Amino acid sequence: MSVIHTVYGHPNIDSSAIVFPTAVVSGDVTLARGCNIWHHVTIRGDMAPITIGEDTNVQDNAVIHVNADRPTLIGKRVTIGHGAIIHGATVGDDVLIGMGSILLDGAVVESGAMVGAGTLVPPGKTVPTQMLAIGNPMRIVRTLTEAERLDNRKNIDRYLAMAAASVGGETT
């Protein structure tokens, strides 16, 4: 059974969302339809709200948190890679956040962008739509290819199917 804490607010979890048994969801957190929250993820909305959009997958060991008066907003069909940290940031729709990446307070990743593995997005910085950011600190290196955008969509669908299969549900 997942740990769902009602301290600092009651999580609002759509009935179709899948939260794996070792995940922790605490405080003012909203998980939309089809979200899948994998093993050892911590989502803590204790000082401001966290909203995670439809069909978003948050992979093992990721941490999503807020700062006072700085919510975290994550769009639809987002992949948040293993061990990523998102803190008081905004992520648009159809985004991939690579493994081990860190998004700090006020960072914005616009729709369709990609943050490469291990990238640090500093406070207040923006990754523009359809762009690839890499490095520490991040730098914008190029526009994503159509193949990369398609791979991201396929990855999201793969995680939806794996999550459903993991709990004995139908795959779509």
BELKA-V96815 format. One record per residue. N is the residue number from 1. PSI is psi in degrees with one decimal (NA if undefined). BURIAL is b if it has 24 or more other ideal C-beta (glycine too) atoms within 12 Angstrom, else e. Layout:
# BELKA-V96815
<<N & PSI & BURIAL> <N & PSI & BURIAL>>
This chain:
# BELKA-V96815
<<1 & 133.5 & e> <2 & 157.5 & b> <3 & 114.0 & e> <4 & 110.5 & b> <5 & 140.5 & e> <6 & 9.1 & e> <7 & 137.6 & e> <8 & 20.8 & e> <9 & 157.8 & b> <10 & 123.1 & e> <11 & 141.5 & b> <12 & 102.1 & b> <13 & 118.1 & b> <14 & 145.6 & e> <15 & -20.3 & e> <16 & -7.9 & e> <17 & 148.5 & b> <18 & 119.5 & b> <19 & 115.1 & b> <20 & 155.9 & b> <21 & -28.7 & e> <22 & 1.8 & e> <23 & 154.6 & b> <24 & 125.5 & b> <25 & 121.0 & b> <26 & 135.3 & b> <27 & -149.1 & b> <28 & 80.5 & b> <29 & 133.5 & b> <30 & 124.0 & b> <31 & 119.1 & b> <32 & 178.1 & b> <33 & 133.0 & e> <34 & 0.5 & b> <35 & 144.8 & b> <36 & 122.5 & b> <37 & 110.9 & b> <38 & -174.8 & b> <39 & 136.7 & e> <40 & 22.8 & e> <41 & 142.3 & b> <42 & 124.9 & b> <43 & 112.4 & b> <44 & 101.6 & b> <45 & 65.7 & b> <46 & -25.2 & b> <47 & -14.5 & e> <48 & 165.7 & b> <49 & 155.3 & b> <50 & 129.4 & b> <51 & 127.6 & b> <52 & 124.4 & b> <53 & 174.7 & b> <54 & 142.1 & b> <55 & 25.7 & b> <56 & 138.7 & b> <57 & 131.4 & b> <58 & 111.6 & b> <59 & 167.6 & b> <60 & 135.1 & b> <61 & 10.4 & b> <62 & 153.9 & b> <63 & 129.1 & b> <64 & 123.0 & b> <65 & -179.0 & b> <66 & 176.5 & b> <67 & 164.6 & e> <68 & 125.2 & e> <69 & 20.5 & e> <70 & 91.7 & b> <71 & 167.1 & b> <72 & 126.7 & b> <73 & 123.6 & b> <74 & 129.7 & b> <75 & -163.3 & b> <76 & 148.6 & b> <77 & 48.6 & b> <78 & 141.5 & b> <79 & 123.2 & b> <80 & 110.6 & b> <81 & 165.6 & b> <82 & 131.1 & b> <83 & 8.8 & b> <84 & 153.7 & b> <85 & 125.6 & b> <86 & 119.8 & b> <87 & 105.1 & b> <88 & 37.1 & b> <89 & 170.0 & b> <90 & 130.0 & b> <91 & 126.1 & b> <92 & -170.4 & b> <93 & 154.7 & b> <94 & 46.2 & b> <95 & 148.6 & b> <96 & 123.9 & b> <97 & 113.3 & b> <98 & 162.2 & b> <99 & 135.7 & e> <100 & 8.0 & b> <101 & 156.5 & b> <102 & 125.2 & b> <103 & 119.5 & b> <104 & 174.8 & b> <105 & 127.1 & b> <106 & -1.0 & b> <107 & 147.6 & b> <108 & 129.3 & b> <109 & 111.1 & b> <110 & 162.4 & b> <111 & 139.2 & b> <112 & 3.1 & b> <113 & 170.5 & b> <114 & 134.8 & b> <115 & 115.9 & b> <116 & 159.9 & b> <117 & 136.8 & b> <118 & 10.8 & e> <119 & 141.2 & b> <120 & 118.0 & b> <121 & 107.6 & b> <122 & 166.2 & e> <123 & 132.7 & e> <124 & 0.1 & e> <125 & 154.6 & b> <126 & 136.2 & b> <127 & 113.3 & b> <128 & 161.4 & b> <129 & 135.3 & e> <130 & 16.1 & b> <131 & 156.1 & b> <132 & 126.6 & b> <133 & 136.3 & b> <134 & 160.5 & b> <135 & 174.4 & e> <136 & 102.3 & e> <137 & 164.7 & e> <138 & 150.8 & b> <139 & 148.0 & e> <140 & 124.4 & b> <141 & -30.5 & e> <142 & 173.0 & e> <143 & 141.3 & e> <144 & 147.9 & b> <145 & 162.7 & e> <146 & -36.5 & e> <147 & -40.1 & e> <148 & -39.7 & b> <149 & -40.5 & b> <150 & -42.3 & e> <151 & -39.1 & e> <152 & -44.0 & b> <153 & -42.0 & b> <154 & -39.9 & e> <155 & -41.0 & b> <156 & -46.0 & b> <157 & -38.2 & e> <158 & -43.7 & e> <159 & -35.5 & b> <160 & -44.1 & b> <161 & -43.1 & e> <162 & -40.4 & e> <163 & -45.3 & b> <164 & -43.1 & e> <165 & -33.6 & e> <166 & -25.6 & e> <167 & 13.3 & e> <168 & 16.0 & e> <169 & 176.8 & e> <170 & 147.0 & e> <171 & 147.3 & e> <172 & NA & e>>
